[in-house]
Amino acid sequence: MNKWLGMLVGGLMVFPVWAAVNVNTATQSELEAVKGLGPAKAKAIITYREAHGSFKSLDDLDNVKGLGKASIEKLKGDLTVGPEETKSKSR
């Protein structure tokens, strides 16, 4: 019994828990860790973000050089733009 429990726990440790990477806050290395994004695409995302501000939706990635609609569709499960920030108006 202990042998099986040890194998189960050990096996679970091999499979890391993946959370979606926020393209609005991610570093170069965090973006590169996403399957389908290499150094050039990660850099292009950061360059675009710095020049144009936060992405409102993942579809905005279509404006990034090197990323097309097909690539973006494949990446949607691994990327996020994060929660929408609510701006309160002061009176």
DSSP file (Angstrom, degrees, kcal/mol; ACC not computed):
  #  RESIDUE AA STRUCTURE BP1 BP2  ACC     N-H-->O    O-->H-N    N-H-->O    O-->H-N    TCO  KAPPA ALPHA  PHI   PSI    X-CA   Y-CA   Z-CA
    1    1 A M     >        0   0    0      0, 0.0     4,-2.3     0, 0.0     5,-0.2   0.000 360.0 360.0 360.0 -47.6    0.0    0.0    0.0
    2    2 A N  H  >  +     0   0    0      1,-0.2     4,-2.5     2,-0.2     5,-0.2   0.852 360.0  57.1 -63.5 -33.1    2.7    2.5    0.9
    3    3 A K  H  > S+     0   0    0      2,-0.2     4,-2.0     1,-0.2    -1,-0.2   0.926 109.1  44.8 -62.7 -44.4    4.6    1.6   -2.3
    4    4 A W  H  > S+     0   0    0      2,-0.2     4,-2.4     1,-0.2    -2,-0.2   0.892 112.4  51.3 -67.8 -39.9    1.5    2.6   -4.4
    5    5 A L  H  X S+     0   0    0     -4,-2.3     4,-2.6     1,-0.2     5,-0.2   0.915 109.9  50.0 -63.3 -42.7    1.0    5.7   -2.4
    6    6 A G  H  X S+     0   0    0     -4,-2.5     4,-2.4     1,-0.2    -1,-0.2   0.891 111.2  48.8 -62.4 -40.3    4.6    6.7   -2.9
    7    7 A M  H  X S+     0   0    0     -4,-2.0     4,-2.4     2,-0.2    -2,-0.2   0.893 111.7  49.9 -66.8 -39.5    4.4    6.1   -6.6
    8    8 A L  H  X S+     0   0    0     -4,-2.4     4,-2.1     2,-0.2    -2,-0.2   0.948 113.8  43.7 -64.2 -49.3    1.2    8.2   -6.8
    9    9 A V  H  X S+     0   0    0     -4,-2.6     4,-1.5     1,-0.2    -2,-0.2   0.919 115.2  49.6 -63.6 -43.8    2.6   11.1   -4.9
   10   10 A G  H  X S+     0   0    0     -4,-2.4     4,-0.8    -5,-0.2    -1,-0.2   0.887 110.2  51.2 -62.1 -39.4    5.9   10.9   -6.9
   11   11 A G  H >X S+     0   0    0     -4,-2.4     4,-0.8     1,-0.2     3,-0.6   0.873 106.9  53.2 -66.2 -37.7    4.0   10.8  -10.2
   12   12 A L  H 3< S+     0   0    0     -4,-2.1     3,-0.4     1,-0.2    -1,-0.2   0.828 102.9  58.3 -67.1 -30.8    1.9   13.8   -9.3
   13   13 A M  H 3< S+     0   0    0     -4,-1.5    -1,-0.2     1,-0.2    -2,-0.2   0.743  98.4  60.6 -71.1 -21.9    5.1   15.8   -8.6
   14   14 A V  H << S+     0   0    0     -4,-0.8    -1,-0.2    -3,-0.6    -2,-0.2   0.813  96.4  65.4 -73.3 -30.6    6.3   15.2  -12.1
   15   15 A F  S  < S-     0   0    0     -4,-0.8    -1,-0.2    -3,-0.4     3,-0.0  -0.804  81.0-151.4 -98.4 101.4    3.3   16.9  -13.6
   16   16 A P        -     0   0    0      0, 0.0     2,-0.5     0, 0.0    -2,-0.1  -0.320  20.9-110.7 -70.0 154.7    3.4   20.6  -12.7
   17   17 A V        -     0   0    0     -2,-0.0     2,-0.5     1,-0.0    -2,-0.0  -0.758  35.0-149.4 -85.0 124.5    0.3   22.6  -12.3
   18   18 A W        -     0   0    0     -2,-0.5     2,-0.4    -3,-0.0     3,-0.0  -0.822  12.9-170.5-102.0 132.7    0.1   25.1  -15.2
   19   19 A A        -     0   0    0     -2,-0.5     2,-0.0    59,-0.1    59,-0.0  -0.886  37.1 -94.1-113.5 150.8   -1.6   28.4  -14.9
   20   20 A A        -     0   0    0     -2,-0.4     2,-0.5    59,-0.1    59,-0.3  -0.359  40.0-122.5 -63.1 142.0   -2.3   30.7  -17.8
   21   21 A V  E     -a   79   0A   0     57,-3.0    59,-2.4    10,-0.1     2,-0.7  -0.757  18.1-129.3 -90.4 129.1    0.4   33.4  -18.3
   22   22 A N  E >>  -a   80   0A   0     -2,-0.5     4,-2.1    57,-0.2     3,-1.3  -0.693  12.1-158.6 -80.9 113.8   -0.8   37.0  -18.2
   23   23 A V  T 34 S+     0   0    0     57,-2.7    -1,-0.2    -2,-0.7    58,-0.2   0.671  89.6  59.9 -68.3 -15.8    0.6   38.7  -21.4
   24   24 A N  T 34 S+     0   0    0     56,-0.4    -1,-0.3     1,-0.1    57,-0.1   0.643 121.4  20.2 -85.9 -14.7    0.2   42.1  -19.7
   25   25 A T  T <4 S+     0   0    0     -3,-1.3    -2,-0.2     2,-0.1    -1,-0.1   0.489  93.2 118.7-128.3  -9.5    2.5   41.3  -16.8
   26   26 A A     <  -     0   0    0     -4,-2.1     2,-0.1     1,-0.1    -5,-0.0  -0.266  54.9-132.5 -68.9 146.2    4.7   38.4  -17.9
   27   27 A T     >  -     0   0    0      1,-0.1     4,-2.2    19,-0.0     5,-0.2  -0.370  32.9 -97.9 -83.8 171.7    8.5   38.6  -18.2
   28   28 A Q  H  > S+     0   0    0      1,-0.2     4,-2.5     2,-0.2     5,-0.2   0.933 125.4  47.4 -55.6 -48.8   10.4   37.5  -21.3
   29   29 A S  H  > S+     0   0    0      1,-0.2     4,-1.1     2,-0.2    -1,-0.2   0.852 109.3  53.3 -67.5 -33.6   11.3   34.2  -19.6
   30   30 A E  H  4 S+     0   0    0      2,-0.2     4,-0.3     1,-0.2    -1,-0.2   0.906 111.9  45.5 -66.2 -40.8    7.7   33.6  -18.5
   31   31 A L  H >< S+     0   0    0     -4,-2.2     3,-1.6     1,-0.2    -2,-0.2   0.902 108.8  55.8 -67.9 -40.3    6.4   34.0  -22.0
   32   32 A E  H 3< S+     0   0    0     -4,-2.5    -1,-0.2     1,-0.3     5,-0.2   0.769  97.5  64.9 -62.9 -25.0    9.2   31.8  -23.4
   33   33 A A  T 3< S+     0   0    0     -4,-1.1     2,-0.4    -3,-0.2    -1,-0.3   0.644  81.6  96.4 -73.2 -13.8    8.0   29.0  -21.1
   34   34 A V  S X  S-     0   0    0     -3,-1.6     3,-2.3    -4,-0.3     2,-0.2  -0.652  88.7-112.1 -79.7 127.2    4.7   28.9  -23.0
   35   35 A K  T 3  S+     0   0    0     -2,-0.4     3,-0.1     1,-0.3    43,-0.1  -0.396 105.1  28.0 -59.9 125.7    4.7   26.1  -25.6
   36   36 A G  T 3  S+     0   0    0      1,-0.2     2,-0.5    -2,-0.2    -1,-0.3   0.247 101.5  94.9 104.0 -11.5    4.6   27.9  -29.0
   37   37 A L    <   +     0   0    0     -3,-2.3    -1,-0.2    -5,-0.2    -3,-0.1  -0.959  50.0 177.5-115.0 119.7    6.4   31.0  -27.9
   38   38 A G     >  -     0   0    0     -2,-0.5     4,-2.4    -3,-0.1     5,-0.2  -0.361  50.6 -78.4-102.2-171.0   10.1   31.3  -28.4
   39   39 A P  H  > S+     0   0    0      0, 0.0     4,-2.3     0, 0.0     5,-0.2   0.877 127.3  50.7 -58.6 -40.9   12.4   34.2  -27.6
   40   40 A A  H  > S+     0   0    0      2,-0.2     4,-2.1     1,-0.2     5,-0.1   0.927 114.1  42.3 -67.1 -44.9   11.5   36.2  -30.7
   41   41 A K  H  > S+     0   0    0      2,-0.2     4,-2.2     1,-0.2    -1,-0.2   0.888 114.0  52.1 -70.0 -38.2    7.7   36.0  -30.2
   42   42 A A  H  X S+     0   0    0     -4,-2.4     4,-2.0     2,-0.2    -2,-0.2   0.930 111.7  46.9 -61.9 -44.8    8.1   36.7  -26.5
   43   43 A K  H  X S+     0   0    0     -4,-2.3     4,-2.8    -5,-0.2    -2,-0.2   0.893 110.1  53.4 -63.6 -40.3   10.2   39.8  -27.2
   44   44 A A  H  X S+     0   0    0     -4,-2.1     4,-2.4     2,-0.2    -1,-0.2   0.883 107.9  50.7 -63.5 -38.6    7.7   40.9  -29.8
   45   45 A I  H  X S+     0   0    0     -4,-2.2     4,-2.6     2,-0.2    -1,-0.2   0.934 113.2  45.0 -63.4 -46.2    4.8   40.7  -27.3
   46   46 A I  H  X S+     0   0    0     -4,-2.0     4,-2.6     2,-0.2    -2,-0.2   0.909 112.6  51.0 -65.9 -42.4    6.7   42.7  -24.7
   47   47 A T  H  X S+     0   0    0     -4,-2.8     4,-1.7     2,-0.2    -1,-0.2   0.921 113.1  45.6 -60.8 -44.9    7.8   45.3  -27.3
   48   48 A Y  H  X S+     0   0    0     -4,-2.4     4,-2.7     1,-0.2     5,-0.3   0.926 112.6  51.0 -63.7 -44.8    4.2   45.7  -28.5
   49   49 A R  H  X S+     0   0    0     -4,-2.6     4,-2.1     1,-0.2    -2,-0.2   0.894 110.6  48.7 -61.0 -41.4    2.9   45.9  -24.9
   50   50 A E  H  < S+     0   0    0     -4,-2.6    -1,-0.2     1,-0.2    -2,-0.2   0.836 117.4  41.7 -68.1 -32.5    5.5   48.6  -24.0
   51   51 A A  H  < S+     0   0    0     -4,-1.7    -2,-0.2    -5,-0.2    -1,-0.2   0.819 130.2  22.9 -82.8 -32.8    4.6   50.7  -27.1
   52   52 A H  H  < S-     0   0    0     -4,-2.7    -3,-0.2     1,-0.3    -2,-0.2   0.471 102.2-121.4-118.3  -4.9    0.8   50.3  -27.1
   53   53 A G     <  -     0   0    0     -4,-2.1    -1,-0.3    -5,-0.3    -2,-0.1  -0.378  58.7 -10.7  90.4-173.3   -0.2   49.5  -23.5
   54   54 A S        -     0   0    0      1,-0.1     2,-0.4    -2,-0.1   -30,-0.1  -0.181  67.9-112.3 -63.5 148.5   -2.0   46.5  -22.1
   55   55 A F        -     0   0    0      1,-0.1    -1,-0.1    26,-0.1     3,-0.1  -0.659  19.3-160.3 -77.3 134.4   -3.8   43.9  -24.3
   56   56 A K  S    S-     0   0    0     -2,-0.4     2,-0.3     1,-0.3    -1,-0.1   0.797  75.5   0.0 -85.7 -32.0   -7.6   44.1  -23.8
   57   57 A S  S >  S-     0   0    0     23,-0.1     3,-1.5     1,-0.0    -1,-0.3  -0.960  75.6-106.3-148.8 164.0   -8.1   40.6  -25.2
   58   58 A L  G >  S+     0   0    0     -2,-0.3     3,-1.7     1,-0.3     4,-0.2   0.769 114.8  70.4 -65.4 -23.8   -6.0   37.8  -26.6
   59   59 A D  G >  S+     0   0    0      1,-0.3     3,-1.7     2,-0.2    -1,-0.3   0.758  83.6  71.3 -63.8 -23.0   -7.2   38.7  -30.1
   60   60 A D  G X  S+     0   0    0     -3,-1.5     3,-2.0     1,-0.3    -1,-0.3   0.703  78.0  78.3 -64.5 -19.1   -5.1   41.9  -29.8
   61   61 A L  G X  S+     0   0    0     -3,-1.7     3,-1.9     1,-0.3    -1,-0.3   0.689  73.0  79.6 -63.5 -16.2   -2.1   39.6  -30.1
   62   62 A D  G <  S+     0   0    0     -3,-1.7    -1,-0.3     1,-0.3    -2,-0.2   0.717  85.6  60.5 -62.8 -19.5   -2.9   39.6  -33.9
   63   63 A N  G <  S+     0   0    0     -3,-2.0     2,-0.4    -4,-0.1    -1,-0.3   0.566  84.5  98.0 -82.3  -9.9   -1.2   43.0  -34.0
   64   64 A V  S X  S-     0   0    0     -3,-1.9     3,-2.0    -4,-0.2   -19,-0.1  -0.670  85.5-111.4 -85.0 129.3    2.1   41.6  -32.7
   65   65 A K  T 3  S+     0   0    0     -2,-0.4   -21,-0.1     1,-0.3     3,-0.1  -0.369 102.8  22.9 -59.7 128.8    4.6   40.8  -35.5
   66   66 A G  T 3  S+     0   0    0      1,-0.2     2,-0.5    -4,-0.1    -1,-0.3   0.306 101.7  98.4  97.6  -8.3    5.1   37.1  -35.8
   67   67 A L    <   +     0   0    0     -3,-2.0     2,-0.2    -6,-0.2    -1,-0.2  -0.958  47.9 178.5-116.5 126.0    1.7   36.1  -34.3
   68   68 A G     >  -     0   0    0     -2,-0.5     4,-2.5    -3,-0.1     5,-0.2  -0.627  46.1 -91.5-115.2 177.4   -1.2   35.2  -36.5
   69   69 A K  H  > S+     0   0    0      1,-0.2     4,-2.3    -2,-0.2     5,-0.2   0.875 123.6  51.6 -57.8 -41.3   -4.7   34.1  -35.9
   70   70 A A  H  > S+     0   0    0      2,-0.2     4,-1.6     1,-0.2    -1,-0.2   0.921 111.6  46.7 -64.9 -43.3   -3.9   30.4  -36.0
   71   71 A S  H  > S+     0   0    0      1,-0.2     4,-1.5     2,-0.2    -2,-0.2   0.912 111.4  52.0 -62.9 -42.6   -1.0   30.7  -33.5
   72   72 A I  H  X S+     0   0    0     -4,-2.5     4,-1.2     1,-0.2    -2,-0.2   0.902 106.1  53.7 -63.0 -41.8   -3.2   32.8  -31.2
   73   73 A E  H  < S+     0   0    0     -4,-2.3     3,-0.4     1,-0.2     4,-0.3   0.894 109.3  49.0 -59.6 -40.1   -5.9   30.1  -31.2
   74   74 A K  H  < S+     0   0    0     -4,-1.6     3,-0.4     1,-0.2    -1,-0.2   0.809 113.7  47.1 -68.6 -29.3   -3.4   27.5  -30.2
   75   75 A L  H >X S+     0   0    0     -4,-1.5     3,-2.0     1,-0.2     4,-1.2   0.611  83.4  94.1 -88.0 -13.5   -2.1   29.7  -27.4
   76   76 A K  T 3< S+     0   0    0     -4,-1.2    -1,-0.2    -3,-0.4    -2,-0.1   0.773  82.7  53.4 -57.0 -31.0   -5.4   30.8  -25.9
   77   77 A G  T 34 S+     0   0    0     -3,-0.4    -1,-0.3    -4,-0.3    -2,-0.1   0.712 115.1  41.2 -74.8 -18.5   -5.4   28.0  -23.3
   78   78 A D  T <4 S+     0   0    0     -3,-2.0   -57,-3.0    -4,-0.1     2,-0.3   0.542 111.0  59.1-105.7 -10.0   -2.0   29.0  -22.0
   79   79 A L  E  <  +a   21   0A   0     -4,-1.2     2,-0.3   -59,-0.3   -57,-0.2  -0.841  53.2 176.9-122.0 156.6   -2.3   32.8  -22.1
   80   80 A T  E     -a   22   0A   0    -59,-2.4   -57,-2.7    -2,-0.3   -56,-0.4  -0.968  32.6-141.1-147.4 160.8   -4.6   35.4  -20.4
   81   81 A V        -     0   0    0     -2,-0.3   -59,-0.1     1,-0.3   -26,-0.1   0.393  56.5-124.7 -99.6  -0.8   -4.9   39.2  -20.3
   82   82 A G        -     0   0    0    -61,-0.1    -1,-0.3     2,-0.1     2,-0.1  -0.106  46.3 -33.6  84.2 175.6   -5.8   39.0  -16.7
   83   83 A P        -     0   0    0      0, 0.0     2,-0.2     0, 0.0    -3,-0.0  -0.390  69.7-105.1 -68.9 145.2   -8.8   40.3  -14.9
   84   84 A E        -     0   0    0     -2,-0.1     2,-0.4     1,-0.1    -2,-0.1  -0.510  34.5-128.3 -69.1 134.4  -10.3   43.6  -16.2
   85   85 A E        -     0   0    0     -2,-0.2     2,-0.6    -3,-0.1    -1,-0.1  -0.683  14.5-139.4 -85.4 137.7   -9.4   46.5  -13.9
   86   86 A T        -     0   0    0     -2,-0.4     2,-0.6     2,-0.0    -1,-0.0  -0.863  11.6-152.6 -98.8 122.4  -12.3   48.6  -12.8
   87   87 A K        -     0   0    0     -2,-0.6     2,-0.4     2,-0.0    -2,-0.0  -0.832   8.8-148.0 -95.8 124.8  -11.6   52.3  -12.7
   88   88 A S        -     0   0    0     -2,-0.6     2,-0.5     1,-0.0    -2,-0.0  -0.742  11.9-131.3 -92.5 139.7  -13.6   54.2  -10.2
   89   89 A K        -     0   0    0     -2,-0.4     2,-0.4     2,-0.0    -1,-0.0  -0.751  16.5-144.2 -89.5 129.5  -14.5   57.8  -11.1
   90   90 A S              0   0    0     -2,-0.5    -1,-0.0     1,-0.1     0, 0.0  -0.746 360.0 360.0 -92.7 143.4  -13.8   60.3   -8.4
   91   91 A R              0   0    0     -2,-0.4    -1,-0.1     0, 0.0    -2,-0.0   0.403 360.0 360.0-107.1 360.0  -16.3   63.2   -8.0
